[in-house]
């Protein structure tokens, strides 16, 4: 979700997003989710991270870990639902 959103937003200056799983882990990884910020693509470019490559490999973890934009909460032992939020100013 966050990879596709970051690509679609193309650095839109007034939009932030968070996607997270309420159980505190996302599949087999240690993160609950990730953040998308207006400068996500700019920081990725500066770090040598190509969003198209990560999308092609289904590697959101590698992309957002490289930006330090993973949400890591640890297991919550509660699996209510997936959570998505957009803040548009």
C-alpha positions as CSV (number, residue, x, y, z in Angstrom):
1,X,0.0,0.0,0.0
2,X,2.6,2.5,1.1
3,X,4.9,1.8,-1.9
4,X,2.1,2.3,-4.4
5,X,0.9,5.4,-2.5
6,X,4.3,7.0,-2.4
7,X,4.7,6.4,-6.2
8,X,1.2,7.8,-6.9
9,X,1.6,10.9,-4.7
10,X,4.9,11.8,-6.4
11,X,5.9,14.0,-3.4
12,X,2.6,15.8,-3.0
13,X,3.5,18.5,-0.5
14,X,0.5,18.3,1.8
15,X,-0.1,14.5,2.2
16,X,1.2,12.1,4.9
17,X,0.2,8.5,5.4
18,X,0.5,5.6,7.7
19,X,-0.3,1.9,7.1
20,X,-0.1,-0.5,10.0
21,X,-1.3,-3.9,11.2
22,X,-2.8,-3.8,14.6
23,X,-1.0,-7.0,15.6
24,X,2.3,-5.2,15.5
25,X,3.9,-7.2,12.7
26,X,3.4,-7.3,9.0
27,X,3.7,-10.8,7.6
28,X,7.1,-12.2,8.4
29,X,8.8,-8.9,9.1
30,X,9.3,-7.2,12.4
31,X,7.5,-4.0,11.5
32,X,3.8,-3.1,11.9
33,X,3.8,-0.9,8.8
34,X,5.3,2.2,7.3
35,X,5.0,6.0,6.9
36,X,4.8,8.0,3.6
37,X,5.8,11.7,3.8
38,X,5.9,14.4,1.2
39,X,9.7,14.0,1.0
40,X,9.7,10.1,0.8
41,X,10.7,10.0,-2.9
42,X,13.3,12.7,-2.6
43,X,14.9,11.0,0.4
44,X,14.7,7.6,-1.4
45,X,16.5,9.1,-4.4
46,X,19.2,10.6,-2.2
47,X,19.7,7.2,-0.6
48,X,19.8,5.4,-4.0
49,X,16.5,3.6,-3.5
50,X,14.5,3.2,-6.6
51,X,10.8,2.8,-5.9
52,X,10.1,1.0,-9.2
53,X,12.7,-1.6,-8.4
54,X,11.2,-2.2,-4.9
55,X,7.7,-2.4,-6.3
56,X,8.8,-5.0,-8.9
57,X,10.3,-7.1,-6.1
58,X,7.4,-6.5,-3.7
59,X,10.0,-5.2,-1.3
60,X,8.3,-2.5,0.8
61,X,10.3,-3.5,3.8
62,X,13.7,-2.8,2.1
63,X,12.5,0.5,0.7
64,X,11.1,1.9,4.0
65,X,13.8,0.4,6.1
66,X,16.3,2.2,4.0
67,X,14.5,5.5,4.8
68,X,14.0,4.7,8.5
69,X,10.3,5.0,7.9
70,X,9.1,1.6,9.3
71,X,6.7,1.6,12.2
72,X,8.0,-0.9,14.7
73,X,5.8,-1.5,17.7
74,X,6.6,-5.1,18.5
75,X,3.8,-7.7,18.9
76,X,0.6,-6.3,20.4
77,X,-1.2,-9.7,20.7
78,X,-4.3,-8.1,19.3
79,X,-5.3,-8.5,15.7
80,X,-8.3,-6.2,15.2
81,X,-7.7,-5.0,11.7
82,X,-5.3,-3.3,9.3
83,X,-5.1,0.5,9.8
84,X,-4.7,3.1,7.1
85,X,-4.7,6.9,7.6
86,X,-4.1,9.8,5.4
87,X,-3.5,13.4,6.6
88,X,-4.1,16.0,4.0
89,X,-3.4,19.6,4.9
